[in-house]
């Protein structure tokens, strides 16, 4: 067994025991080296200690548990090796920049810390800011023009942000390629009907990079290759990805939003 295979075995052992007791002697044994040599080599290779890696993986997993389940905070704390809620809350807040209560009640963004995957290079082990948001169901008056391949909607001033995005998803199968137009309710020749657009769940990621193009490309690659495989979610459709820029300033790299749903079990 070579070094890469050995440390990969050790990382797999850590992942399988995130909620159990992790002892450095047992971890190093998976790589068939001494604890001293393993810790020193791991730090040189990855740029952080094995202790930091385990702590960050546990806190990232705790964040996912808070968002996707109903476990009590104290139960999650004990699950990931913390003896008290206070100690867990302090560590959680330092890592996610928000308390467990804020994450659960207000949907504050949490951080992804992807598991390491050693191939010819090191992947994962970085921080990724994201949050889960929901757009409530809403009603809108529409007219579907199949001949023009268009959906016309009436904006009464109360429609939510990204209304057109959710509307497009609603009619994806019926009108897979169409345009959306804001309509005049008094326009002749068009009959409008009121439809209810179901709730949409979003995963929203802060773009990071040197330029908008680089940030958009790299952030989405991480979403696809690192974030989605580690969560209970999948994309609603590969067509429903949005890059939202807060304004026209070039230095604002914006956010990537993807419509998501829970994976089928």
N, C-alpha and C positions, 0 to 999 in steps of 0.2 A: 504494500500500500504506500503510495507516494504522499507527500505533504498535503497537496490539494485535496486528495481523497480523504485523508485523515481529518483535516479541519472541517471538511464538508460533513463527515460523519458526526463530528462534535457539534456542529451547528444544528444538524437534524435532531440530535439528542436534546439540545437546548429547547428547540421548538416543541418537541414532544413532551417536555417537562416544564413548560413555562409556569404552570400552576402547581408544580410540585417543588420539592427541595432540590436545589442545584448545588453540587459541591464540586469545586475545581478539580479535585483528584479524579472524580468520575468523568468529568468532561474531558480532561486531558487523556484519560485512558482510552477514549474513543479514537483519539489520534495516535495512540501508541507512543506518547512522549511524556516526559515528566511535567508536572504542573508548572514548574519554573520556566521550562523551555516553551511550553505552550503559551503561557501568558505573555512572555517576552516576544515571541514570534507573532502572536495574534496582534499585539499592539503595533509592532513594526509594519505588519502587512496592512492592517485596516485603519490605523490612525486613531484608534480609541481602544480602551481596555475592554477585556471580556466582561468585567463588572458593569461598565457603562452600557455595553451592548445588551446585556440581560435586563438591566433596569429599564432601558428605553423600549425594548420589545414588550416588556410586561406593562408598562404604562400606556403604550400605544394600543395594546390588546384590551386593556381596561377601558380605554376611551371608546373602543368599538362596542364593548359590552354595555356601556352606559347608554349608547345611542340605539342599540338594536334589541335590548332586553329590558326586563323589569326587575332585575336583581337589586337588592338593597345595596347602598354604597358600602356598608360594613362588610357585606358578604363578598363583594368584589375585592375589597381591600384584603380580606383574609385569603381569598383565592389566589392573589398574586404576592403573598408573602409578607403583608404588612400586619403588624400586631394591633394597630389602632386606626380609627378613622382619621384622627389628627395627623398622624405620620403619613398616611396615604394621601390625604388632601394636600399637604404641603408638597409632597413629591409630584403629585398629579398636576398641581397648579404651576409648579416650576416648569414642567415639561409642556403642558398644553396651554399655558397662559390663561387658564380659567379653572374655577373650582369644579368638582364633579357635579354639584348642584346646578351651576350655571350651564354646564353642557347639557344636562338632562332637561332642564326646564326652559331654557331660552335658545337652545340650538347653537350655542357658541361654537365656533370652529374648533376642531381637534386636529392633532397632527398624526400623520402616518409615519411609521418607522419600519420600513420594509425589511424582511429577513434577508440576511446575507446569502448570496448564491455565488459560489466560487467556480468559475470556469477558467478562461484564460485571463479574466480580469474580475475585479470585485464589483458586484452589483448590490444595490440595496444599502441599508445602513445610513440612509439620509432622511432628513425631515421633510415632510410634505404637508402644507397647510390645506385643509379642506373643511367644508361644513355640509351638513345635510339640511335641505330646506324643502318646504312643501308649498305648492300653490293650491289653494283651496278650490273646490269645484265652483263653477260659476255658470250663469246663463247668458246667452248671447243670441241675437237675432241674425240669421244667416240666409243667404240665397245661394244655392249651388247651381252653377251654370256649367253643365258637362260639355256643351258645345265649345264654349270659350276656355274650358279647363280653368275655371276660376271660382273662388269662393268670395262672395261679397258679405261684409258684416257691418252692422250698425253699431257705432260707438256712442253709448249714452253717457260717456264721461266717468263710468264706474267700472270699466273693465280693468282687470289686473295687469301688471307688467308682464310682458312676454305672452300676452293673450294669443297672438297669432301663432306662436310656437306650439302652444297647447292645442289650438284649433287645427293646425296642420297634422298633429299626431292623431287627433280624433278621426280625421278623414283620410288617414294614410292609405288604408286598403281601398277605400271607395274612390279616392282621388289622389293616387300616388304622386302625380306630377301636375301641380296646379299653382296658380298665383292667388294671393290674398289681396283684396282691395277694400278699403274703407268706403262704404256706400252712403248715398243720400237716401234717407228713409222715404222721401217723397218721390223717388225716381220711378218713372212709369215703366211698366213691363216686367217688374221684378216682384215676386211674392216672397216675403220673408217669413221664416218660421223660427220659433224660439227653441233652442236646443241647450241641453246641459252638458258642459264639458267636465269630465271627471277630474278629480284631484290628481296632480302630478307631483312626483317626488324628484328632487334635483340633488345631484352632488355638484358642489361648486368649489373650484380650485383656484387658488391664487397663482397666476403665471409668474415664473421666475426665469430670468435670462438677461442677455445683453440687449437684445432687440425684440420687438414684438413678434417677428417671424420666428426667431429662435425660441423665444419663450413659449409661444403657442405650440410649436413642434415638439419641443422637449417635454413640456408639461403633459401634452396628450399622450406621448409615448409612455410616460411614467404611469398615467392613469390606466392605460390599456395593459401594460406589461407588469406593473407592480401593484397598483391599488385594487383594480377589479378582482384579480385572483385571490386577494387577501380578505375580501369582504363577502357579505351575504348577497351582494347586488350584482346585477348585470345591466347592460344598457338596454333601454326600451327599443331602440333602433339605432343602427349606425348613422342614420341620417339626422338624428336629433342631437347635434352638438352645437353649442353657441359660444362664441367668444364675445364677451361684453367688455367694452372699453368705457371707463367712467366719463371720459371727455376726449377731446381731440388732441390732447398733448401727447407727443410721441413718447415721452418718458413713462407714461402710464401704460403698463404692460397688460392690465386688465385681468379678467377671470374667464375660465372655461367652465361652462355649465353643461352637464349631460343629464338627460332624462333617464332615470333608473327604475328598476323593479327588483323584487327579491327573486333570487334564483329558485328554480323549481327543485324540490328535494327528491 
